[in-house]
Amino acid sequence: MNTAALRTIYQNLQAEASKVLVGLDEPFELMVVALFANGHVLLEGVPGTAKTLMAKTLAHLVQANFTRVQFTPDLMPSDILGTSVFELNTSRFILKKGPIFTQFLLADEINRAPAKTQSALLEAMEERQVNLDGEQYQLARPFIVLATQNPVEYEGTYPLPEAQIDRFMFKIMMEYSNVEQEMEIMRRYHMGFDAHDLASAGLTPVLNAAEVMQVREQIRQVVVEEGVLRYIAQINAASRQSPDISLGGSARAATHVLLASKTYAALQGREFVTPDDIKTIVPPVYRHRLLLKPEAEIEGLNADTVIQRLLNQVEVPR
């Protein structure tokens, strides 16, 4: 498998996804990049912007197990991880596995659960394993958390811990469709499209779990020159020195930029990373990590605006 083959795989994923998704090429591309880069995704958008549909579509296309968990204020860690149950027949405890033992975990409205429950995801997201009752359990490969949150409704929500936010590779903004896109969506529903039955939409799987892991191995071979590595590090350092930012990017942020850029380059059919790849990847990697100073927010700045300022400040390698 070479980068030309990876480009073909990505094009096939896009072609199949277009049977279901309308006007979501960029968000879907980032989700594919996260999957192949072994990252997690935070999807932010108002209800009805196809966050769940996009996640289910990608899971279907790579033949992965998909589990959806509705996060609520009374959700407990054991509701996600599982719990030990005493079995009378054998007189011993057995693990009743929770929904985290899957490949695609959709954490719906993740900010509605308290910090105690959020912490249940930390080890799984970072190490792809779970410790329960002193036993270590490996999660399936691939494993990806796709979390959604509503940017408008804050009543009954909890801010995500910084440690958890930093584990998400991307924050993808799900915008409203335009008029033409909404007309196309309505035409499809008029013709009988059912978002709950993807198979009936003619969606054909492109990969399986083993092939996803093969793609990840191929992406490791993508070349990153020393100048590009320095460019990533300088952007990260600039985020910590900016007068608009009180909390900049961590070392994990720089690593996520590197891995996502290599994946993005491979999906474009290239064997090397360019500065333009970095510029494309930096906004979704940083927008959820940066904590703006109050005076910057008063000026009307947001994370994406500040990120563009950073990119304009750092010299691009030749």
N, C-alpha and C positions, 0 to 999 in steps of 0.2 A: 504494500500500500504506500503510495507516494502522495505529494501534495495535490497533484492533478486529480487523483482518486478522491481525496478529501473534498476538493472543490465540487466534484460530481455528487458526492454524498450530501453535501450541504444544499446544493441546487435541488436534489431530489426531495430533501426535507422541506424546503421552501415550497416546491411545487405541490406536494401533498398537503401541506398546511394551508395553502391558499384555497383548498376546497372547502375549508371550514372557517378560516380567519379572514377578515376583510380589513385592510388598512393597518395591519400590525406587523409589517415586514421588519421594521427596526427592533421593536420589543422582542419579536420571535428570534431574530438573529442573536440578540444579546443573551437570550435564554439558552440557545444552542451553544453559544460560546461558553457560558457558565457550566453547562453540562459537561462539555469536553475538557474544560479547564479544572474540573473537580471543585467547582464553587457552588455557592448558594445564592438565592435571589430574593430580594425584597421587592414586591410589586405594590406600588402605591397608586390608587385611583379611586374615583367614586364608584358606587355600585353600578353594575351594568356595563362595564368597559371591557368585558371578556377576559378578566384575569384568570378565573377558574378554567374557562374554556381553553385558553392558550396552554395552561399547564397540563390539562388532560390530553390535549392534542399531541404535545411533544411526548408525553408518556406512552401514548398509543403508537406513535411512529417508531419508538425504539423498543416496543414490546416490554415495557417495564411495569412492575406492580405499582399501582397508584392508590394512595390512601389520603382521604381528606379528614382533617380534624377541625371542628369548630371551636375556636378558643373563646372561653367565657370566664367571668370572674371567679366562678366556683370550680374551675378545672384544676385538678391536682396533678403533681408529677407522675403519680402512679397511673393516672388516666392516659398518659402518653407512653411511659416506659413499660408498664406492666406491673404485675405483682405476683408474689408466691402464694400458691393455694395448696392447702393440705389435701392430699388424695387418700381417701380411706382405704382403697383397694391395696395400695402399696405402702401405706403408712409413712409417706414421705411428702415433702413439699416439692411441687413442680412449678415452673415458671409459666404463668399465663401471659404471653407476650402482648405488649401494647401496640398501638398503631405505628410506632416509630420503626418497627421491624418491617420495613418496606423498602422500595427503591425511590419512588417519588412521594414525598410527604408534603401535602398542601396544608400549611398552617393558616387557616382562614381567620382573618381579623386577629392577627397575632397579638396586637397591643391591647386586647381585652382581658388577657390573663395576667395575674400578678407576677412579680419578680421570681417568687419561689417556683412557679411553674415554668417560667421562661428559662430558669437555670437548668431545668431538666434537658434542654436541648444543647447546652454548651459542649459537653463532651462528645455527643453524637455528631455535631456539626464540625468539630475540629478533628477528632480522632476516628470517626466512623466506628465507634464502639459504645457500649453501655455497660456500666457496672451496677449490678443488682445483687444485694445480699452477699457481697463478697465475691461474686462470680462475674467474670468478664465475658461479654457477648459481642461478637463482631457483627456489624451490620452488612447487609447485602451490598454488592457492587453492581452498578453505580448507585450511590446514595446522594440525593439532593433535596434540600429543603427549599420549598417555594412558599414564601410567606406573603400574605396580603394585608394591607391596612388602608383605612379610609382617611384621606387627608382633611375631611370636612368635619366629621362627627367625633368629638373628643370626650363627650360625656360617658363616664364609665370605662375609660381607657387608662392604661398605664404606660408611661414612657419606657421604651425598651432599654435595658441596661447597655452601657457603652461596650462592655465585653461581648455582648451578643451582636450588637450592631456591627462591630468590627469583623465579625465572622461572615457577614454577608458580602460576597464578592461584588455584587451589583445592587443598586437601587434603580429599578426601571419605572419610569413615570408612564402611567396608562392614561392617555388623553382621550377626550371625546372624539368620535368620528365626525368627519365633515358631511355635508349634505349628500354628496354622491355616494360616499361609503355607506351611509345609513340607508339610502335607497337600495343599494345592492344587498345589504343585510335583510331588508324587508322583502325583497324579491325572493331571496332564498327561503325565508320562512313561509312566504306565500306559496312556494313550490313544494313545501313539505319538509324542509330541513328541520331536524330535531337535534338540538345541542346535547341531549342526553343519550343519543344513540349515534356515536361517531362512525360505527361500522356501516350504518345505512347511508352515510354521506360519501361512501366510496373511498374512505381513507385507508391507504395501503401501507403497512409498516415498511420502513426503510432499513432499519438495523435491529439487532438484538443486543442484549446486555454484553455478551462476549465481544461483539464487534465495537461497541462503545469503548471498551477497555483497549482494544487494538488501536482505535483512533487516538486515544490518549497517549499510547506509546509512540505513535508516529509523530505526534505534535512535539514530543520531547526533542526531536531532531531539528526543529526549527532554529536557525542561527540568530543569535542576538550579539551584535558587536559591542565592544567596550564603550564606545561613545553613546550608544543607545541606553546601555545600563546606567551610565552617568546621567543621562538626560532624565531617566525615571527618578533617580536618587535626588537630583537637583529640584525637580518638581515637588517631590515629597518634602524636602527641606524647606522650600519656599512656602509650603502650606503651613509650616510651623513658625515661620518668621513673618507672615503677612500681618499687617496692622488691622486687618478686617476679621482675623480668625483668632479665637481663644483656644481652640483645640484642633490641631492639624492631623495629618496622616501618620499612621503608625508604620512600623516595618512591615506588618502584614499588608497594609495598603499598597506599598511598593511591590511586594511579592505578587499581590493580586493583579496589579497592572502588568507585570512581567508575564505571568502565566496567561492572562486573558489576551494580551497582545500577540503572544506566540500562537494562540489558538485562532485569533482573528486573522492573522497573516496566513496561516495554513488553510483556513476556509476560503480565502481569496485565491488560493492556488500558488502561494509564494513560500519559499523555503527560508525566508529571512524577514525580520521585523524592521519596519521603517518608522521614522518619527511621526508620520501621519497616522500610523496604527496607534501609537501612544496617545495622540491627540483625540482619536476617536474613543479610546477606552477610558481615559482619565475621568471624564464627567460622571458616568454611571458608577465608577469605583469610589469616587470621593464625595458625591453629593450627600450621602447619608452619614459620612464620617465627620465632616467639618462642622464645628460649632462656631457660629458667627458671634461676634461681639455685638452688644446691644446697639452701639452707635452705628454699626454697619446696617443693622436691620432698620434703624430709624431712617437711614439714607435710602431705604427701599431696595437694598441689595438682597439677593438670595444666593444659595449655594452655587448654582450654575453660573451666575454672573461673576462671582468671586473666582471660580475655577477658571473661567476664561481670562480673567486678569492674570492669574498665575501662569497660564500657558503663554500669555503675551510677554510676560516678564522674563521667562527662562529662555536662554539662547538655544536654538534648535541646532543639533549637531549636523555637520555637513557630511 
